[in-house]
Amino acid sequence: MTKSSIDEEQLNMEIRKFLKKVGITSQREIERAVRESHHAGKVKAGDNLKAQMTLEIKGIGLRHTVEDDITLG
């Protein structure tokens, strides 16, 4: 492997590790914010929340946004 080659397996593992951390911490933050908003009377079961997540990696010029709805059960 030359110095300029990228180890695809290592890259895949690093990306998965990052995405796992993002997923776990994001879920906790969403759950906390929904609970607090529910207790404050701002949201109720059946409400639809518009969610947006933006991934940015400045070193490679990546900016990727995902939008979806979260319906409270």
N, C-alpha and C positions, 0 to 999 in steps of 0.2 A: 504494500500500500504506500503510495507516495504521500508526501506531506500535504498536498492539496486535496487528497481524497477524503471524503467524509464517510465515516463508519455508519452506514445506514441503520444497523441494528442498535448501536449506541444512541443515535439520534432519536430513533423510535422510542427507546426506553426513557430518554430524557423528556421527550414531549409528553408521553403518557404520565410520567411522574408529575410534571407541571399541571397537566389537565386534571389529574386526580386531586391535587391540592386546590386548584381553582374550583372544581366541582364541590368538594366537601365544604370549603369555607363559604362559597357562595350560597349553598343550600342552608347552612346555619344562619347566615345573615338574612336571607329571605324569610326563613321561619321566624326569627326573632322579630323582624320588622312587621310581619303579618300579625303575630301575637300581640305586639304592642298596639298596632293600629286597631285590631279587633277590640282589645280592652278599652281603648279610647273611643270606641264607637265610630271609627272612620271607615271600617269595612265590615262586611257581614258575609255569611255563607251565600254562595251563588254569585258574588261579585266577580268581575273579570278585571284582572290587572294586566296592563300592557307592560311587558318586560323587554329590556334591551341589554345586551352584553356586548362590549367592544373589546376585542383583543388587539393589542398593539405591541409590535416588536420594532422599535425604532432603528435598530442596527441593520435591519434588512428592508425597511420601508413597508412593513406589513401593517395594515389596519383592516380588521374584519369585524363586521357587526352582525349579530344575530338578534332578531326580534321575534317575539312570540307572546301569546296570552297565557296567563296563569289564572285558571278558574278556581275560586275558593270553594271547597266542598263542605 
